[in-house]
């Protein structure tokens, strides 16, 4: 099981995809194989935390500049 989940992560699958695969396998073992236990521990990957996109100073100036132009022309 560990090799399978590791291979999925190496293929670029997300942690939620791998968790869903683990849940499907657990369901199969419990309900199709009628509860026969495997000696394998199910280790779930942690969700990757990403940083939010931050605007550069130039992008912020451009954004505020476009707001002032709209204000001056009466669009706001």
C-alpha positions as CSV (number, residue, x, y, z in Angstrom):
1,X,0.0,0.0,0.0
2,X,2.8,2.4,0.9
3,X,4.5,1.8,-2.5
4,X,1.2,2.5,-4.3
5,X,0.5,5.7,-2.5
6,X,4.1,6.9,-2.9
7,X,3.9,6.1,-6.7
8,X,0.7,8.2,-7.0
9,X,2.4,11.1,-5.3
10,X,5.4,10.7,-7.6
11,X,3.1,10.9,-10.6
12,X,2.0,14.3,-9.3
13,X,-1.4,13.3,-7.9
14,X,-2.7,15.6,-5.1
15,X,-3.0,14.5,-1.5
16,X,-6.8,14.5,-1.8
17,X,-6.6,12.1,-4.8
18,X,-4.3,9.8,-2.8
19,X,-6.6,9.9,0.2
20,X,-9.6,9.1,-2.0
21,X,-7.7,6.1,-3.4
22,X,-6.9,4.9,0.1
23,X,-10.6,5.2,1.1
24,X,-11.6,3.2,-2.0
25,X,-9.2,0.4,-1.1
26,X,-10.3,0.4,2.5
27,X,-14.0,0.2,1.3
28,X,-13.1,-2.7,-1.0
29,X,-11.3,-4.6,1.7
30,X,-14.1,-4.2,4.2
31,X,-17.2,-4.6,2.0
32,X,-16.1,-6.7,-1.0
33,X,-13.6,-9.0,0.8
34,X,-16.0,-9.1,3.8
35,X,-13.8,-7.4,6.3
36,X,-10.6,-9.4,5.8
37,X,-7.9,-7.3,7.3
38,X,-4.7,-6.4,5.7
39,X,-1.5,-6.1,7.7
40,X,-0.8,-2.8,6.0
41,X,-1.1,0.5,7.8
42,X,-2.8,3.3,5.8
43,X,-0.6,6.3,5.9
44,X,-2.4,9.3,4.5
45,X,-0.4,12.2,3.0
46,X,-0.8,15.7,4.6
47,X,-2.4,18.4,2.5
48,X,0.1,20.8,1.0
49,X,-0.2,24.3,2.2
50,X,0.5,27.0,-0.3
51,X,1.1,30.7,0.2
52,X,-1.4,33.1,-1.2
53,X,-0.6,35.1,-4.4
54,X,0.8,38.5,-3.4
55,X,0.8,41.4,-5.7
56,X,4.0,43.3,-6.5
57,X,4.3,47.0,-5.8
58,X,3.9,47.8,-9.5
59,X,0.7,45.7,-9.7
60,X,-0.8,47.5,-6.7
61,X,0.1,50.9,-8.2
62,X,-1.5,49.8,-11.5
63,X,-4.6,48.6,-9.8
64,X,-5.1,51.8,-7.7
65,X,-4.2,53.9,-10.8
66,X,-7.0,52.3,-12.8
67,X,-9.4,53.0,-9.9
68,X,-8.5,56.7,-9.8
69,X,-9.0,56.9,-13.6
70,X,-12.5,55.3,-13.3
71,X,-13.4,57.7,-10.4
72,X,-12.4,60.7,-12.5
73,X,-14.5,59.7,-15.4
74,X,-17.5,59.1,-13.2
75,X,-17.7,55.3,-13.4
76,X,-17.7,54.9,-9.6
